[in-house]
Amino acid sequence: MPKPPVMPLTPKNMCTAQAAGTIITGTITGTITGTITGTITGTITRMTMDTSMVPIAATTTMAMNTMDTIINTSIMTMVMCMAPAASMTDPALFRLMTWLSPAYPVGAFSYSHGLEWLVESGAVHDTATLTAWLEDLLAYGAGRNDAIFFAAAYRAAGNPAQLRDIAELAAAFAPSAERRLETCAQGSAFSTVTRKTWRSPSLEHLGGDDDPLAYPVAVAAAAADHGIDLATALHAYLQAFGANLVSAGVRLIPLGHTDGQIVLTRLEAPVARAAERGLGLTLDDLGGAAVLADIASMKHETQYTRLFRS
């Protein structure tokens, strides 16, 4: 049987396919024509190309012969065509930046996550040790677990009972009294302000101002209500998490502001990795190995001189 005419999957064709309602996820290797349902390579689960590009009769045959011609297509090119970056005027982006700004009244500036005790003990004393500590938090500690809770809460935003269960678990998962205060006080403040200004039905379902509400759960619920992309919101949340602790380090060690920015540049890749991992994990994956960070938060409770609440 002669092979049907094929059309290479070029950036131009991918953008044309976008107008036809194409759904593409993952990395594509192959030449695609017609309508294909199934797995081409790796993580493709569904793809629909505009059948007007080739004769309709070729559709079934093309599904069987797709792998006869191989090309390599960059996932980055697909992202540019299929999911354009949000404009800086996008209302959703504006809201996300507002909520995670230091100006949003959640009191983030008053928490050090145990860093104050680590600085006094000498464990954290310069840009290198601060960077290493924050990288560990993102990979093995609270940053990792916050990412898991964030993703779970976002996906449960349409289910009030499930969202409440996640909120209770997140509050209970804090390893010390001050860490519970840190996450729940910020979560409660975020909920109070957001419900009165931007509105969020999911936050209304999470009870009153006195109910424990972990910060990642509160931000995730609001992001879901406002249609903000999960991956973008989670990445921004973790960047804000790291930036707030860098700010605490600048004040405590102390570091110059330029050194603080150097630490932030070093956190770019760790934040991205933590966000990517968080998207693929579930509540069954909760846990960590940043034990010293947990102990530091406990030691801070009895520290003689303190600037921070945690």
Salt bridges, closest charged atoms under 4 A:
ASP68 OD2 - LYS3 NZ 3.34
GLU116 OE1 - HIS300 NE2 2.69
ASP126 OD2 - HIS125 ND1 3.44
GLU178 OE1 - HIS300 ND1 2.67
GLU178 OE2 - ARG306 NH1 2.54
GLU182 OE2 - HIS113 ND1 2.81
ASP209 OD1 - ARG195 NH2 2.43
ASP294 OD1 - ARG179 NH1 3.19
